[in-house]
Amino acid sequence: MNEVEEFEELRPLLFSIAYRILGSVSEAEDAVQETWLRFDGSSTVPVSVKSFLSTTVTRIAIDVLRSARVRRESYVGPWLPEPLLSDPYEDPARSAELADSVSMAALLLLERLSPLERSVFVLREVFGFGFDEVAAAVGRSQAACRQLLVRARRHMEEGRPRFEADRRERRELAERFFDALRDGDVDGLRSLLSADVQLVGDGGGKAPQLARAVVGADNVARLLGAVFPQMARARLTLEVCEVNGEPGAIVRDRDGRVLHTLTLDVLDGRIQTIRSVINPDKLAHIGPVADAWAIDREVRRARRAHH
């Protein structure tokens, strides 16, 4: 294989590592591109191309994460990861780890870790790299990496839900939820939500967004039951699909442009958290993005006319 073919074969792995470290599709793609430039420009032939590229993409991602942290401190409203529709990397031996680690909940837990803890956790726990490879990638001793991993695991376990719903159960619950949403069925919605459910939106100040998280089955059901029928009048459509490995949907305008994504966290037969990403900067990789402000005005006009 030549250099280009070797790189292309490893590209899905490199993207998947970078996305989990960064929580951003666009930043992960940039990190992979930068990795290619360094590989292409290197005069030495690495002993292991996989190790060289994994190390390079990890180090680039750590640097990007450190500067992203500073930017995120001034972010308007709640910050959510960029939605990922499908993970390009597959490894049957690690499918459970890969699926778990890409959910919105897991990515938000990873946000609590330092960039080094996060990178060690991703390489070791998710992708099963040996400690020698992890140490080389983050530029620390194996002993230091073991310590970083212990701390990272502790943080991750503290925040993890106790029971995972099986995939079929989650999908069936999501179908009932989206049916009730389309119908504006408040009672139907309420019956599917946990008592302390949260609805969280990420507009980043660049799209209409909730002032704060909406909490409680009654509040969330009433809000969703009121908003979605009005959105239907503006000819918005719900495309049910997996987002970050969880039940979710893409909401599109009448021309098929992306307005926002929804993901559902399911636990103990109820929906625990609904997360909506409407920041246009975080949706461009999915397709052409809708004008959320214009749709908001149209929905408000429709509401006034209806009343």
N, C-alpha and C positions, 0 to 999 in steps of 0.2 A: 504493500500500500504506500502511496505517496503521502506527503505531509497533509495535503488538503483532505484526502479521504480519511486519514487517521483522525484529523480534527473533527470532521463532520460526523464520524461515528461516535465521538465522545461528546458532541455538542449537547444532546439531550441531558446527559449527566451534569455537565457544567452549568447549564441553565437551571436545573433543578436544585443544585447546591446553592447557586447565587440567589435564586428566588427565596429560598428558605432563610438565608442569612439577611436578605434585604426587605422582604415583604413587598417588593415592587417588580412588576413584569418589565417595565421599561429600563429600570436600573440594572436588572439582571441581564437583559439583552445587551446593554452597553458593556457590562463587565465581561460577558462572553466575547464580544467583539474586540475589546481591549486585550483579552487573553490570546486571541488569534494573532493580533498584531505583534505581541511579544514573542509568541511561538515562531511566527514567520520571520521575525527579525533576529532570532537567536542563532548564533554561529555554531553553538555546540549541540550535538545530538543527545537528547536526554536518554538515560538508561531505560526509564519507563515513561512513555509519553503520557499515560494516564496520570501518574503521580505528578509529573511536571505541570500538566494542565490543571489538575485539581488544586495543586498548591497555588498556582498563579491566580486562578479565579477566586480562590478563598481570600488571598491577600488583597486583591483588588476590592472584593466585596467588603472586607473589614474596613479598609480606608474609606470607602463610600459610606458605609454605615456610620462611621464616626462623624463625618460631616453632615449626614442626613439627620442625626440626632439633634444637632444644633438647630437645623431648620425646623424640625418637628416641634421644638419648644415654642415657636411662634405660630404654629398651625392653628387655623380658626376652627374651633369645635373639635369633636372627637376625631381621632386619626384611626383609619382602618387600612389594612393591607389592600393592594391593588387586586381586584378579583382575577382568579386564574380559572379558565374554563376547562383546560385539560393539561395535565402534567406530561411533558413529552418523554420522561424517563420511566421505564418499567423494569422491575426486577422481581420475578415471581417469589424469590426467596425472602424479599423484604417488603412485600406488598402492604402488609399491615402497618409497618413503620412509615412507609412512604405516604399512605393514605391519611394516617393520623396526623402527620406533621404538617400537612398542607391546609388543614382546616383553619378557618378564621380564628377560632378559639385558640388553637395551638400557636399560630403565628403571633397572636396578641400576647400569649404567655412568653414566647421567645423574645418579645420586645422588652421584657423585664430584665433580661440577662445582659451582661456586658458583651461587647462585640466578640471578645475572645471566648467567653463561655458559650455564647450562641454558636460560634463556628465549630468549637470542639463538639458540642452536643449534636449539631447537624451532621458532621462528618462521621462521628463514632456511632451515635444511636440510630440515626436515620439511614445512613448509607453503609454502615458497618466497616469503615476504614480501620486498619490496624493502628495501634497507638504510635508506632514508628512513623506512619504516614501522616497522622494527625499532628504529631509534634513537628514534622518537617513543614507542614502546611501553615501552621500558626507561628512558627519560629520560637517554640518553647520546648523545654525538656519533656520527656515522657512523663516523669513524675509530676511536673507542673500541670500537664494536660489531664492526668488522672484526678488531681485536685479540682481543676476547673470543671471536669465532668461531674464530680460529686456535688459541687455547688449547683451546677446547672440542673441536674436531675432533681435535687431537692426543691428548687424553685418551681420546676415544671410539675412535680407531683403535688405540691401544695395547691396549685391552681386547677388541677385536673378534675373533671367530673368523676363521680364514683362509678356510674354504670353507663356503658355505651349501648345505644340501641342498635339492633342489627339493621343491615342496609334495607332489607325489604320493608321492615316495620317503619323505618324513617321515610321511605319513599311513599308508602301508603298514607301516612300521616300528612306528608307534604301535599299529596294529591287532594286530600280532603280540605286542607287549609286553602289551597289555591282555588278550589271550587267555591268555597265559602267567600273568599276574597272577591272573586268575579261577581258573585251574586249580592255582595254587600250584606251578607248574612251575619249580623253581629252575634247572635246567640251561638251560631255554628262556629264562628271564630273563637268566641270565649271558651267553648268546650274543649278546644284543642290547645289552649295556652296554659302554661303553668301559672300559679297564683302570682308569682313575682317576676313574670316575663318582662324583658326589656326590649324596647325598640330603639335602635341606635342608628343615626344617619351621619354620613361623612360627605359634606359638601365642600369642605375646605375654604368656605367663603366665596366659592366660585359658582355656586348654584343654590337655589332655595334649599334650606335645610332646617331641621328641627332645632329649636333653641337649646334643647337639652334632651337627654334620653327620656322616653316615655315609659313609665313603670307600672306594672299591675295589669292583670287580665282584662279588667273592665275598661280601663283607659285605652289600652292598646286595641282591643276589639272595637270600641266605639270609633276611634280615630280611623282605623283601617276600613271599617264598615261604611264610614262617611266619605272617605277620600276616593276609594276605588271606583264606585259607580260614576262619580264625576269624571274620573280619568277616562272611563269607557266612553263617555259622551264626547271627549276630545279625541276619540278613536285611538287611544293607546292600547297596546296589546301586551299580554303576558306570555313569554316563551319559557315554559318550564324546562329546566335543565340542571345539570350538576354545576355548582360553582364552588371552587376549592374543595372538591370531593364531597360536598354536602348537598342536600336538596336545596334548590334555589330557582331563580328565574331571572330572565332579562326582560325589563320593561322597555318597549320600543314605541316610538311615535308612529303616526300614520304612514310615514315614508320608510319605516323600518329602521330608523336611526336609534341608537342606544340612548335611553334616558337614564336608567340606573339598573343596578343589579340588586337582587335580594338573596340572602342566605339564611337558612333556618338551622339553629342548633337544637337538636332533639335529645331529650333525656327523660327516662322513665315514662315514655308514652305521651309526653307533652312537649310543646315548643318552649324552650327556655329563653332564647335570644333571637331576635330578627335584626339582621344587619343590612343596611342599605348604603351602597356607594353611589353617589350622584355627582361627585367631583369630576368634571369632564376630563381633567388631566389623567385620571386613573382609569378611563374607559376607552381611550383612543385605540388601544391594542385590540379591542373586541370588534371595532368597526366604526363607521361614521357616527359622530356623537350628536344627539339632539340638542336644541336650544331650550334648556330647562327653564330659563326665565320666561320665555315666550309661552311655553306650555303652562307654566304657573299662572300667567295672566289669563290665558284662555280658560283654564279650569275655574278660576275665580269669577270670570264673566259668566260662565255656564251656571255656576252656583247661584249667582245673583239672579239670573234670568229664571232659574228653576224655582227660586223662592218668590 
